[in-house]
C-alpha cells in the first residue's frame, strides 16, 4: 500500500525534527521508504512551502539511508 506523507503525520506547519520523526516512525524506521514518500510529496505538493520542505526532508532521508547502507557494507 502506498502512503502519503500526510497520512504518516507529516505536516508543513510542524518543526523540522518533528516532521522527520513522524514520517520515519510511520515508515517503521526505513529511511529509503520515507525519502520516496516525501519525494512524491515534493513533486505533487499544493504549495511552494510544501514542495520545498518535502524536498529537503526527502534529501535528508536519502543521505541517512546512504550512511546506514555504508555502515552495513563497510
N, C-alpha and C positions, 0 to 999 in steps of 0.2 A: 504494500500500500504506500502511495506517495503522500507525504505530508507537506504542508506549507509551514513557513517559519511562524506564522501567527498561530497555527494550531499547536505548535510546540511551546508557545508562550513568549515568542519574540515580539517586541513592540518598539517602534522607533522612539517612543517617549521615555523608555527606560534608560537607565545609565548603561554604559558600555559593558561593564563586567556583569551586570545583572542580565542583560540581553544574551550575552555569550553563554553564561552559565545555564540559563533556561533552555537554550537550544541544545547545548551539549548533553544536558540531562535528558531531554526529550529524545535524543538520538542514542541513548544508552552509552554515553562516553565514546562515541565513534566520530572523531573529528572530520573524516572524509565525508561521511554522510551529512554532517552539519554544514560543511562547506558547499556541498552540491545543492542542498536545500536553499541556502542563503544566496547562492549564485542565481538560482531561479528567481528568487525574490528580487535580486538586483536587476534582473532583466525585465521583470514584469511589474515592478513596484509602481504604485499610483502616483507618487510624488518624487521630486528630486531628492528630498531628505531620506525617504525610504530606500531609494536606489543607492544613494551614497553610503548610508550606514550598513546596508546589507552587503554591499561590495567590500567594505572594509572588514566586516566580520567574516565574510567568506574567505578573504585573503588570510586573515588570522588563522582560521581553521585549516586551510591548506598548508600553511607553514608549520602549524602544530602537528599535522599528520606527517609531514616530511621529517620533522625532528624525531617523532616516535618511530617512524619506519627506519631511520638511520640508527637509532639505538638498538633496535631488534636485529638489524643486519650487521652491525659493526662491532 
